[in-house]
Amino acid sequence: MTDKRSIGVIGAGAWGTALAEMLSSDGRDVTIWAYEPEVVAQINTDNINKDYLPAAQLNESIRATNDLADLARFDILLAVTPAQVLGTVLSQLKSAPRDLVLCSKGIEAGTGRLMNDVAREALPGSEIAVLSGPTFAHEVAAGLPTAVTLACEGRREQWDRISSAVARPAFRPYYSDDVTGAEIGGSIKNVLAIACGVVDGLNLGQNARAALIARGYAEMLRFGEELGARPETLAGLCGLGDLVLTCSSESSRNFSLGKALGQGSSAAELMSNRSTVAEGAHTAPVLNKLAQDRKIAMPIVSAVNAILDGEAPNKVVAGLLARPLTSEQETSA
């Protein structure tokens, strides 16, 4: 049964707006916080968010606000800000919600922390959950069928509260208690999507992309194992499922960024011209450093980092292809 309580969403980018639209599909009141005053005005006056999700006509039951204090009354908050500002935004909340659902995918630059660690420091009074999976915002907003992982540190009792509030006929959450695994899958797939975009931009073919997805998944498993994630979590919606989607379509911001890099554009130019965030570009350097510090073999992640640093994509790809031949199960491959 769907819980009819109202719910709050922090962040009015494409994904936050899509989640608000999905949650309001049964007539529920949804409050969404936006950083930009013009986005607040667009949503409240015209029921659109032309800056981040222009194709969606939003339900009238969505109310936007610039004031985080307006979200203090909600027991459940969905945090959907860019990963690099999550801690700053959450620390401004006047009170902690009972359940804080993290929907941002990334690793904090400078600290190497996952978002659940960032959120736990900012709001120690909340129970943390992670919502992650193969989700394009425009499809969720349009009501197309979507399945996600909902990982809860509070286990089944927390799952019962949150799942009843967010599930809809076309939006189906699956339970997990592996918060770390859900986060790792969502973070690493963004970096691997850039790599797949580069392959597409260099016209290297479908064989190369399929191989990259498979070898990238092996890197995800190695990193996840080191941090305590369960392999079965990464084999699910929040890992392999999200990886396949994001690495296969220009609807992915990370894939499209990689494709432009493969076609010769510079990372600095591309990032300066983007109104939306390709989280993989921020995650790649810190992920690469974490892998090096822990001696985890992640050659594809290292290659993406090198391309973002300005190395020629064709040269970096040639270096990957020249790596020593080894077993597919080799952990240093």
C-alpha positions as a LaTeX table, in Angstrom:
\begin{tabular}{lrrr}
\hline
Residue & $x$ (\AA) & $y$ (\AA) & $z$ (\AA) \\
\hline
Met1 & 0.00 & 0.00 & 0.00 \\
Thr2 & 1.30 & 3.45 & $-0.89$ \\
Asp3 & 1.90 & 5.81 & 2.04 \\
Lys4 & 0.07 & 9.08 & 1.37 \\
Arg5 & 2.30 & 11.25 & 3.56 \\
Ser6 & 3.91 & 14.26 & 1.91 \\
Ile7 & 7.63 & 14.08 & 1.21 \\
Gly8 & 10.52 & 16.48 & 0.64 \\
Val9 & 13.13 & 16.53 & $-2.11$ \\
Ile10 & 16.40 & 18.45 & $-1.78$ \\
Gly11 & 17.70 & 19.43 & $-5.20$ \\
Ala12 & 15.83 & 20.46 & $-8.34$ \\
Gly13 & 18.17 & 19.24 & $-11.04$ \\
Ala14 & 16.88 & 16.76 & $-13.60$ \\
Trp15 & 16.91 & 13.80 & $-11.21$ \\
Gly16 & 15.42 & 15.63 & $-8.24$ \\
Thr17 & 12.67 & 17.08 & $-10.42$ \\
Ala18 & 11.93 & 13.68 & $-11.94$ \\
Leu19 & 11.64 & 12.11 & $-8.47$ \\
Ala20 & 9.31 & 14.89 & $-7.34$ \\
Glu21 & 7.15 & 14.35 & $-10.42$ \\
Met22 & 7.06 & 10.58 & $-9.84$ \\
Leu23 & 6.14 & 11.01 & $-6.17$ \\
Ser24 & 3.36 & 13.46 & $-7.03$ \\
Ser25 & 1.82 & 11.12 & $-9.61$ \\
Asp26 & $-0.79$ & 9.92 & $-7.10$ \\
Gly27 & $-1.77$ & 13.46 & $-6.09$ \\
Arg28 & 0.62 & 13.64 & $-3.14$ \\
Asp29 & 1.94 & 17.05 & $-2.10$ \\
Val30 & 5.68 & 17.22 & $-2.73$ \\
Thr31 & 7.99 & 20.04 & $-1.65$ \\
Ile32 & 11.23 & 20.45 & $-3.60$ \\
Trp33 & 14.13 & 22.70 & $-2.65$ \\
Ala34 & 15.99 & 24.48 & $-5.46$ \\
Tyr35 & 19.14 & 26.54 & $-5.18$ \\
Glu36 & 18.20 & 28.85 & $-8.06$ \\
Pro37 & 15.34 & 31.36 & $-7.47$ \\
Glu38 & 14.42 & 31.21 & $-11.16$ \\
Val39 & 13.85 & 27.44 & $-10.93$ \\
Val40 & 11.58 & 27.96 & $-7.92$ \\
Ala41 & 9.59 & 30.53 & $-9.89$ \\
Gln42 & 9.29 & 28.29 & $-12.96$ \\
Ile43 & 7.98 & 25.34 & $-10.95$ \\
Asn44 & 5.55 & 27.34 & $-8.84$ \\
Thr45 & 4.23 & 29.56 & $-11.63$ \\
Asp46 & 4.32 & 27.41 & $-14.77$ \\
Asn47 & 4.82 & 23.86 & $-13.44$ \\
Ile48 & 8.00 & 23.39 & $-15.47$ \\
Asn49 & 11.74 & 23.20 & $-14.88$ \\
Lys50 & 13.01 & 24.38 & $-18.24$ \\
Asp51 & 16.63 & 24.56 & $-17.09$ \\
Tyr52 & 16.98 & 20.92 & $-16.04$ \\
Leu53 & 13.99 & 18.87 & $-17.22$ \\
Pro54 & 12.36 & 20.94 & $-19.96$ \\
Ala55 & 10.25 & 18.18 & $-21.54$ \\
Ala56 & 8.26 & 17.44 & $-18.37$ \\
Gln57 & 5.01 & 19.20 & $-17.50$ \\
Leu58 & 5.01 & 18.97 & $-13.72$ \\
Asn59 & 2.06 & 18.22 & $-11.48$ \\
Glu60 & 0.50 & 21.16 & $-9.66$ \\
Ser61 & 0.94 & 19.39 & $-6.32$ \\
Ile62 & 4.70 & 20.05 & $-6.50$ \\
Arg63 & 5.74 & 23.17 & $-4.59$ \\
Ala64 & 9.24 & 24.59 & $-4.89$ \\
Thr65 & 11.08 & 26.60 & $-2.27$ \\
Asn66 & 14.40 & 28.37 & $-1.80$ \\
Asp67 & 14.27 & 27.95 & 1.97 \\
Leu68 & 15.61 & 24.70 & 3.43 \\
Ala69 & 13.65 & 25.42 & 6.60 \\
Asp70 & 10.51 & 24.53 & 4.64 \\
Leu71 & 11.68 & 20.91 & 4.58 \\
Ala72 & 12.10 & 20.60 & 8.36 \\
Arg73 & 8.63 & 19.06 & 8.84 \\
Phe74 & 9.24 & 15.97 & 6.72 \\
Asp75 & 10.10 & 12.58 & 8.22 \\
Ile76 & 11.53 & 11.44 & 4.87 \\
Leu77 & 13.80 & 13.58 & 2.71 \\
Leu78 & 15.32 & 12.62 & $-0.61$ \\
Ala79 & 18.74 & 14.28 & $-1.05$ \\
Val80 & 19.38 & 14.82 & $-4.76$ \\
Thr81 & 22.01 & 17.57 & $-4.85$ \\
Pro82 & 25.25 & 17.19 & $-6.82$ \\
Ala83 & 27.52 & 14.90 & $-4.82$ \\
Gln84 & 30.22 & 17.51 & $-4.26$ \\
Val85 & 27.88 & 19.90 & $-2.42$ \\
Leu86 & 25.83 & 17.36 & $-0.51$ \\
Gly87 & 27.55 & 17.92 & 2.84 \\
Thr88 & 27.33 & 21.70 & 2.56 \\
Val89 & 23.61 & 21.62 & 1.81 \\
Leu90 & 22.69 & 19.05 & 4.44 \\
Ser91 & 24.59 & 20.91 & 7.15 \\
Gln92 & 22.23 & 23.86 & 6.62 \\
Leu93 & 19.14 & 21.88 & 7.60 \\
Lys94 & 17.72 & 23.06 & 10.91 \\
Ser95 & 16.56 & 19.60 & 11.94 \\
Ala96 & 17.35 & 16.05 & 10.86 \\
Pro97 & 14.68 & 13.95 & 9.15 \\
Arg98 & 14.07 & 10.48 & 10.51 \\
Asp99 & 14.98 & 8.97 & 7.13 \\
Leu100 & 17.44 & 10.57 & 4.73 \\
Val101 & 17.45 & 8.92 & 1.31 \\
Leu102 & 20.60 & 9.65 & $-0.69$ \\
Cys103 & 20.01 & 9.84 & $-4.42$ \\
Ser104 & 23.30 & 11.54 & $-5.38$ \\
Lys105 & 25.97 & 9.35 & $-6.97$ \\
Gly106 & 29.63 & 10.14 & $-6.40$ \\
Ile107 & 32.63 & 10.22 & $-4.09$ \\
Glu108 & 33.57 & 13.40 & $-2.27$ \\
Ala109 & 36.63 & 15.03 & $-3.83$ \\
Gly110 & 39.40 & 15.76 & $-1.36$ \\
Thr111 & 38.21 & 13.30 & 1.28 \\
Gly112 & 37.39 & 10.16 & $-0.69$ \\
Arg113 & 34.22 & 9.68 & 1.36 \\
Leu114 & 31.08 & 8.03 & 0.09 \\
Met115 & 27.90 & 10.06 & 0.35 \\
Asn116 & 26.57 & 8.06 & 3.32 \\
Asp117 & 29.66 & 9.05 & 5.33 \\
Val118 & 29.21 & 12.69 & 4.28 \\
Ala119 & 25.53 & 12.63 & 5.25 \\
Arg120 & 26.15 & 10.86 & 8.55 \\
Glu121 & 28.51 & 13.62 & 9.64 \\
Ala122 & 26.17 & 16.41 & 8.49 \\
Leu123 & 23.00 & 14.88 & 10.00 \\
Pro124 & 23.96 & 12.35 & 12.68 \\
Gly125 & 20.36 & 12.09 & 13.87 \\
Ser126 & 19.06 & 10.55 & 10.64 \\
Glu127 & 18.94 & 6.96 & 9.45 \\
Ile128 & 20.59 & 6.77 & 6.03 \\
Ala129 & 19.26 & 5.00 & 2.97 \\
Val130 & 20.54 & 4.96 & $-0.61$ \\
Leu131 & 18.33 & 4.91 & $-3.71$ \\
Ser132 & 20.25 & 3.90 & $-6.82$ \\
Gly133 & 19.73 & 2.05 & $-10.08$ \\
Pro134 & 19.29 & 2.36 & $-13.85$ \\
Thr135 & 17.33 & 5.60 & $-14.06$ \\
Phe136 & 17.17 & 8.24 & $-16.76$ \\
Ala137 & 15.37 & 11.24 & $-15.29$ \\
His138 & 13.19 & 11.97 & $-18.31$ \\
Glu139 & 11.85 & 8.40 & $-18.34$ \\
Val140 & 11.01 & 8.44 & $-14.62$ \\
Ala141 & 9.25 & 11.78 & $-15.04$ \\
Ala142 & 7.25 & 10.34 & $-17.94$ \\
Gly143 & 6.06 & 7.44 & $-15.80$ \\
Leu144 & 7.94 & 4.74 & $-17.69$ \\
Pro145 & 8.66 & 1.50 & $-15.77$ \\
Thr146 & 11.71 & 1.76 & $-13.53$ \\
Ala147 & 13.26 & $-0.49$ & $-10.89$ \\
Val148 & 15.83 & 0.63 & $-8.32$ \\
Thr149 & 17.76 & $-0.58$ & $-5.31$ \\
Leu150 & 16.72 & 0.94 & $-1.97$ \\
Ala151 & 19.49 & 0.13 & 0.49 \\
Cys152 & 18.67 & 0.83 & 4.14 \\
Glu153 & 21.10 & 0.94 & 7.04 \\
Gly154 & 18.09 & 0.58 & 9.35 \\
Arg155 & 17.21 & $-2.69$ & 7.60 \\
Arg156 & 13.64 & $-3.91$ & 7.25 \\
Glu157 & 11.89 & $-1.45$ & 9.57 \\
Gln158 & 13.34 & 1.49 & 7.68 \\
Trp159 & 12.68 & $-0.21$ & 4.35 \\
Asp160 & 8.99 & $-0.58$ & 5.27 \\
Arg161 & 8.72 & 3.15 & 6.01 \\
Ile162 & 10.52 & 4.38 & 2.90 \\
Ser163 & 9.36 & 1.84 & 0.33 \\
Ser164 & 5.71 & 2.49 & 1.17 \\
Ala165 & 6.33 & 6.21 & 0.64 \\
Val166 & 8.22 & 6.04 & $-2.66$ \\
Ala167 & 6.87 & 3.01 & $-4.52$ \\
Arg168 & 4.53 & 3.66 & $-7.41$ \\
Pro169 & 3.02 & 1.34 & $-10.05$ \\
Ala170 & 5.82 & 2.26 & $-12.47$ \\
Phe171 & 8.55 & 2.82 & $-9.86$ \\
Arg172 & 9.58 & $-0.36$ & $-8.06$ \\
Pro173 & 12.21 & $-0.40$ & $-5.28$ \\
Tyr174 & 14.04 & $-3.60$ & $-4.30$ \\
Tyr175 & 15.38 & $-4.08$ & $-0.77$ \\
Ser176 & 19.04 & $-4.22$ & 0.22 \\
Asp177 & 20.91 & $-3.59$ & 3.46 \\
Asp178 & 24.22 & $-3.02$ & 1.63 \\
Val179 & 24.45 & 0.78 & 1.65 \\
Thr180 & 28.14 & 0.73 & 0.72 \\
Gly181 & 27.55 & $-1.52$ & $-2.27$ \\
Ala182 & 24.68 & 0.60 & $-3.55$ \\
Glu183 & 26.85 & 3.70 & $-3.38$ \\
Ile184 & 29.91 & 2.15 & $-5.00$ \\
Gly185 & 27.91 & 0.89 & $-7.97$ \\
Gly186 & 26.34 & 4.30 & $-8.58$ \\
Ser187 & 29.65 & 6.12 & $-8.28$ \\
Ile188 & 31.91 & 3.94 & $-10.41$ \\
Lys189 & 29.44 & 3.47 & $-13.26$ \\
Asn190 & 29.64 & 7.21 & $-13.98$ \\
Val191 & 33.39 & 6.98 & $-14.60$ \\
Leu192 & 32.98 & 3.87 & $-16.75$ \\
Ala193 & 30.26 & 5.62 & $-18.76$ \\
Ile194 & 32.76 & 8.33 & $-19.68$ \\
Ala195 & 35.08 & 5.57 & $-20.93$ \\
Cys196 & 32.30 & 4.07 & $-23.06$ \\
Gly197 & 31.54 & 7.49 & $-24.47$ \\
Val198 & 35.19 & 7.88 & $-25.44$ \\
Val199 & 35.04 & 4.53 & $-27.25$ \\
Asp200 & 31.97 & 5.73 & $-29.14$ \\
Gly201 & 33.56 & 9.08 & $-29.96$ \\
Leu202 & 36.62 & 7.30 & $-31.38$ \\
Asn203 & 34.36 & 5.01 & $-33.47$ \\
Leu204 & 35.91 & 1.88 & $-31.98$ \\
Gly205 & 32.75 & $-0.18$ & $-32.36$ \\
Gln206 & 30.26 & $-2.18$ & $-30.30$ \\
Asn207 & 32.71 & $-5.01$ & $-29.56$ \\
Ala208 & 35.02 & $-2.58$ & $-27.78$ \\
Arg209 & 32.19 & $-1.07$ & $-25.77$ \\
Ala210 & 30.91 & $-4.48$ & $-24.65$ \\
Ala211 & 34.42 & $-5.49$ & $-23.61$ \\
Leu212 & 34.86 & $-2.23$ & $-21.71$ \\
Ile213 & 31.59 & $-2.70$ & $-19.82$ \\
Ala214 & 32.62 & $-6.22$ & $-18.79$ \\
Arg215 & 36.15 & $-5.25$ & $-17.76$ \\
Gly216 & 34.84 & $-2.12$ & $-16.05$ \\
Tyr217 & 32.43 & $-4.26$ & $-14.07$ \\
Ala218 & 35.41 & $-6.35$ & $-12.93$ \\
Glu219 & 37.04 & $-3.15$ & $-11.65$ \\
Met220 & 33.83 & $-2.24$ & $-9.82$ \\
Leu221 & 33.81 & $-5.65$ & $-8.13$ \\
Arg222 & 37.46 & $-5.35$ & $-7.07$ \\
Phe223 & 36.94 & $-1.91$ & $-5.57$ \\
Gly224 & 33.70 & $-2.94$ & $-3.91$ \\
Glu225 & 35.25 & $-6.00$ & $-2.32$ \\
Glu226 & 38.03 & $-3.87$ & $-0.85$ \\
Leu227 & 35.49 & $-1.51$ & 0.77 \\
Gly228 & 33.20 & $-4.26$ & 2.04 \\
Ala229 & 30.46 & $-4.25$ & $-0.60$ \\
Arg230 & 28.79 & $-7.55$ & $-1.44$ \\
Pro231 & 29.25 & $-8.90$ & $-4.99$ \\
Glu232 & 25.55 & $-9.71$ & $-5.26$ \\
Thr233 & 24.71 & $-6.06$ & $-4.63$ \\
Leu234 & 26.97 & $-4.96$ & $-7.46$ \\
Ala235 & 25.44 & $-7.64$ & $-9.70$ \\
Gly236 & 22.04 & $-6.01$ & $-9.19$ \\
Leu237 & 20.21 & $-2.88$ & $-10.25$ \\
Cys238 & 22.53 & $-0.41$ & $-8.51$ \\
Gly239 & 25.66 & $-1.94$ & $-10.03$ \\
Leu240 & 25.48 & $-3.90$ & $-13.26$ \\
Gly241 & 22.01 & $-2.60$ & $-14.13$ \\
Asp242 & 23.01 & 1.04 & $-13.81$ \\
Leu243 & 26.31 & 0.36 & $-15.57$ \\
Val244 & 24.65 & $-1.14$ & $-18.66$ \\
Leu245 & 22.16 & 1.73 & $-18.97$ \\
Thr246 & 24.64 & 4.54 & $-18.46$ \\
Cys247 & 27.24 & 3.05 & $-20.80$ \\
Ser248 & 24.81 & 2.59 & $-23.67$ \\
Ser249 & 23.08 & 5.88 & $-24.36$ \\
Glu250 & 23.77 & 9.54 & $-25.05$ \\
Ser251 & 20.95 & 10.28 & $-22.62$ \\
Ser252 & 23.67 & 9.72 & $-20.03$ \\
Arg253 & 25.52 & 12.95 & $-19.23$ \\
Asn254 & 28.68 & 10.99 & $-18.51$ \\
Phe255 & 28.49 & 9.01 & $-21.76$ \\
Ser256 & 27.90 & 12.17 & $-23.79$ \\
Leu257 & 30.83 & 13.86 & $-22.04$ \\
Gly258 & 33.08 & 10.93 & $-22.93$ \\
Lys259 & 31.89 & 10.91 & $-26.53$ \\
Ala260 & 32.76 & 14.59 & $-26.89$ \\
Leu261 & 36.20 & 13.87 & $-25.40$ \\
Gly262 & 36.69 & 11.07 & $-27.90$ \\
Gln263 & 35.78 & 13.43 & $-30.72$ \\
Gly264 & 38.51 & 15.86 & $-29.69$ \\
Ser265 & 36.94 & 18.35 & $-27.26$ \\
Ser266 & 38.86 & 19.23 & $-24.11$ \\
Ala267 & 37.57 & 18.37 & $-20.67$ \\
Ala268 & 37.99 & 21.94 & $-19.43$ \\
Glu269 & 35.95 & 23.31 & $-22.33$ \\
Leu270 & 33.20 & 20.74 & $-21.93$ \\
Met271 & 32.85 & 21.16 & $-18.17$ \\
Ser272 & 32.78 & 24.95 & $-18.36$ \\
Asn273 & 29.93 & 24.86 & $-20.89$ \\
Arg274 & 27.71 & 22.42 & $-18.98$ \\
Ser275 & 24.70 & 23.52 & $-16.96$ \\
Thr276 & 24.24 & 19.97 & $-15.66$ \\
Val277 & 26.78 & 17.94 & $-13.73$ \\
Ala278 & 28.56 & 14.88 & $-15.14$ \\
Glu279 & 29.49 & 13.40 & $-11.77$ \\
Gly280 & 31.97 & 10.96 & $-13.28$ \\
Ala281 & 34.35 & 13.81 & $-14.11$ \\
His282 & 34.53 & 14.72 & $-10.40$ \\
Thr283 & 34.63 & 11.11 & $-9.23$ \\
Ala284 & 37.40 & 9.87 & $-11.56$ \\
Pro285 & 40.36 & 11.67 & $-9.89$ \\
Val286 & 39.44 & 10.70 & $-6.33$ \\
Leu287 & 38.49 & 7.15 & $-7.34$ \\
Asn288 & 41.80 & 6.77 & $-9.17$ \\
Lys289 & 43.69 & 7.96 & $-6.09$ \\
Leu290 & 41.78 & 5.63 & $-3.79$ \\
Ala291 & 42.54 & 2.72 & $-6.10$ \\
Gln292 & 46.23 & 3.59 & $-6.21$ \\
Asp293 & 46.46 & 4.04 & $-2.44$ \\
Arg294 & 44.79 & 0.66 & $-1.86$ \\
Lys295 & 46.68 & $-1.02$ & $-4.73$ \\
Ile296 & 43.45 & $-1.96$ & $-6.53$ \\
Ala297 & 43.94 & $-2.54$ & $-10.27$ \\
Met298 & 41.55 & $-0.18$ & $-12.09$ \\
Pro299 & 43.17 & 0.52 & $-15.48$ \\
Ile300 & 39.97 & 1.84 & $-17.10$ \\
Val301 & 39.40 & 4.32 & $-14.28$ \\
Ser302 & 43.05 & 5.37 & $-14.58$ \\
Ala303 & 42.60 & 5.84 & $-18.34$ \\
Val304 & 39.54 & 8.05 & $-17.87$ \\
Asn305 & 41.43 & 10.15 & $-15.34$ \\
Ala306 & 44.31 & 10.57 & $-17.81$ \\
Ile307 & 41.94 & 11.71 & $-20.57$ \\
Leu308 & 40.27 & 14.20 & $-18.23$ \\
Asp309 & 43.77 & 15.47 & $-17.42$ \\
Gly310 & 44.33 & 16.21 & $-21.11$ \\
Glu311 & 46.02 & 13.13 & $-22.56$ \\
Ala312 & 44.97 & 12.20 & $-26.09$ \\
Pro313 & 42.16 & 9.60 & $-25.98$ \\
Asn314 & 43.58 & 7.51 & $-28.83$ \\
Lys315 & 46.95 & 7.33 & $-27.05$ \\
Val316 & 45.32 & 6.30 & $-23.77$ \\
Val317 & 43.24 & 3.61 & $-25.49$ \\
Ala318 & 46.36 & 2.29 & $-27.23$ \\
Gly319 & 47.99 & 1.99 & $-23.81$ \\
Leu320 & 45.05 & $-0.08$ & $-22.52$ \\
Leu321 & 45.25 & $-2.40$ & $-25.50$ \\
Ala322 & 48.99 & $-2.86$ & $-24.98$ \\
Arg323 & 48.63 & $-4.13$ & $-21.40$ \\
Pro324 & 50.12 & $-7.61$ & $-20.77$ \\
Leu325 & 47.89 & $-10.58$ & $-21.63$ \\
Thr326 & 46.48 & $-12.32$ & $-18.58$ \\
Ser327 & 43.62 & $-14.41$ & $-17.18$ \\
Glu328 & 40.16 & $-12.86$ & $-17.18$ \\
Gln329 & 39.92 & $-13.67$ & $-13.47$ \\
Glu330 & 43.28 & $-12.11$ & $-12.60$ \\
Thr331 & 42.73 & $-9.53$ & $-9.85$ \\
Ser332 & 45.58 & $-7.33$ & $-11.14$ \\
Ala333 & 44.22 & $-7.25$ & $-14.72$ \\
\hline
\end{tabular}
